[in-house]
Amino acid sequence: MVKIFIDPGHGGSDSGAVGNGLLEKNITLMIAQQISNILQNEYEDIAIRMSRTGDATVSLSERTDAANNWNADFYLSIHINAGGGTGFESYIYPGVGAPTSTYQKAIHEQVVTMTGFNDRGMKSANFHVLRETHMPALLTENGFIDTTSDANRLKDSTFIVKIARGHVDGLEKAFSLTKKQNDSTIYRVQIGAFTKKENAANLAAQASGKGFDTAVLFRNNLYIVQIGAFSSRNNAEQLAAKAEDAGFSTYLSN
C-alpha cells in the first residue's frame, strides 16, 4: 500500500496568488482533486489523504503534521506560480538526494510531457512543507497565474486534467504503481470537462455542428464532453487528431 498525501496550496482566507480572474487556491484544489480521483479509480493498493477537500484555511504546520501523523510515503504540494514568468517548475528540500530527487525527476518530466509547459527546471528550496515532512516531499508550480497565456490554459478544465494526469503518470513511474485490471479497456476521446453542465452542453453543440457525435457524461464531479469511445487506441487517436484539426483540445482516458 502506497500512502500519498496531496496538499492543495492555500485555501480559505489565504487565496494564494491572484491574476487574470483566477485564485490560486481554487486551481490547486481542482488539480489535487483530479489527481486523487485518477489514482483511486485507476490504481491498486493506494491510499490518499488531502490537506483540504474544500475551501478551508489550513496552516502549514497542520498540513505537515497531518501527513507525518498518517505516516505518508510521499507528500505532494500543488501550487500555481506568479511573478511574470511562464511554465512549470518543481522543488525538493536542498541536499535531500535520493529517493526524493528520483521522485522529483519522474513527476517533473511527466508533467512537462503531458502539458507542454515550458520547463523551468527541477529546483530546491527551504519551504516549510519540504522541510518539516518526515517523508519524501515535492512541491510543484503549475504555470503562472499572472501571465495571460498560462492563465488561459489554467481556465481550461481539460488542461487541468492534463496537469493532474502528468502528476499521476509520474507517481506511477516513481512508485511502480499497479493499474487496476480491466479486461476490456475502452479509450474515450474527450474534448472538455466542466463544473457547469451548461458549459458542457455548449461545447457539445459546437462539436455536433462540426459533425462529431457527442455525449455529456457526469464523472468525478465534472460534466465531460465525449466524442467517441473505442476498444482500439489507434482508432481513438485518429478521432482525437481529427478533433484537434477542428480546433478542439482533446484528452484520451481509459
C-alpha positions, 0 to 999 in steps of 0.5 A, spaced: 500 500 500 502 506 497 500 512 502 500 519 498 498 525 501 496 531 496 496 538 499 492 543 495 496 550 496 492 555 500 485 555 501 480 559 505 482 566 507 489 565 504 487 565 496 494 564 494 496 568 488 491 572 484 491 574 476 487 574 470 480 572 474 483 566 477 485 564 485 490 560 486 487 556 491 481 554 487 486 551 481 490 547 486 484 544 489 481 542 482 488 539 480 489 535 487 482 533 486 483 530 479 489 527 481 486 523 487 480 521 483 485 518 477 489 514 482 483 511 486 479 509 480 485 507 476 490 504 481 491 498 486 493 498 493 493 506 494 491 510 499 490 518 499 489 523 504 488 531 502 490 537 506 483 540 504 477 537 500 474 544 500 475 551 501 478 551 508 484 555 511 489 550 513 496 552 516 502 549 514 504 546 520 497 542 520 498 540 513 505 537 515 503 534 521 497 531 518 501 527 513 507 525 518 501 523 523 498 518 517 505 516 516 505 518 508 510 515 503 510 521 499 507 528 500 505 532 494 504 540 494 500 543 488 501 550 487 500 555 481 506 560 480 506 568 479 511 573 478 511 574 470 514 568 468 511 562 464 511 554 465 512 549 470 517 548 475 518 543 481 522 543 488 525 538 493 528 540 500 536 542 498 541 536 499 535 531 500 538 526 494 535 520 493 529 517 493 526 524 493 530 527 487 528 520 483 521 522 485 522 529 483 525 527 476 519 522 474 513 527 476 517 533 473 518 530 466 511 527 466 508 533 467 512 537 462 510 531 457 503 531 458 502 539 458 507 542 454 509 547 459 515 550 458 520 547 463 523 551 468 527 546 471 527 541 477 529 546 483 530 546 491 528 550 496 527 551 504 519 551 504 516 549 510 512 543 507 519 540 504 522 541 510 518 539 516 515 532 512 518 526 515 517 523 508 519 524 501 516 531 499 515 535 492 512 541 491 510 543 484 508 550 480 503 549 475 504 555 470 503 562 472 497 565 474 499 572 472 501 571 465 495 571 460 497 565 456 498 560 462 492 563 465 488 561 459 490 554 459 489 554 467 481 556 465 481 550 461 478 544 465 481 539 460 488 542 461 487 541 468 486 534 467 492 534 463 496 537 469 493 532 474 494 526 469 502 528 468 502 528 476 499 521 476 503 518 470 509 520 474 507 517 481 506 511 477 513 511 474 516 513 481 512 508 485 511 502 480 504 503 481 499 497 479 493 499 474 487 496 476 485 490 471 480 491 466 479 486 461 476 490 456 479 497 456 475 502 452 479 509 450 474 515 450 476 521 446 474 527 450 474 534 448 472 538 455 470 537 462 466 542 466 463 544 473 457 547 469 453 542 465 451 548 461 458 549 459 458 542 457 452 542 453 455 548 449 461 545 447 457 539 445 453 543 440 459 546 437 462 539 436 455 536 433 455 542 428 462 540 426 459 533 425 462 529 431 457 525 435 457 527 442 455 525 449 455 529 456 457 524 461 457 526 469 464 523 472 468 525 478 464 531 479 465 534 472 460 534 466 465 531 460 464 532 453 465 525 449 466 524 442 467 517 441 469 511 445 473 505 442 476 498 444 482 500 439 487 506 441 489 507 434 482 508 432 481 513 438 487 517 436 485 518 429 478 521 432 482 525 437 487 528 431 481 529 427 478 533 433 484 537 434 484 539 426 477 542 428 480 546 433 478 542 439 483 540 445 482 533 446 484 528 452 484 520 451 482 516 458 481 509 459 
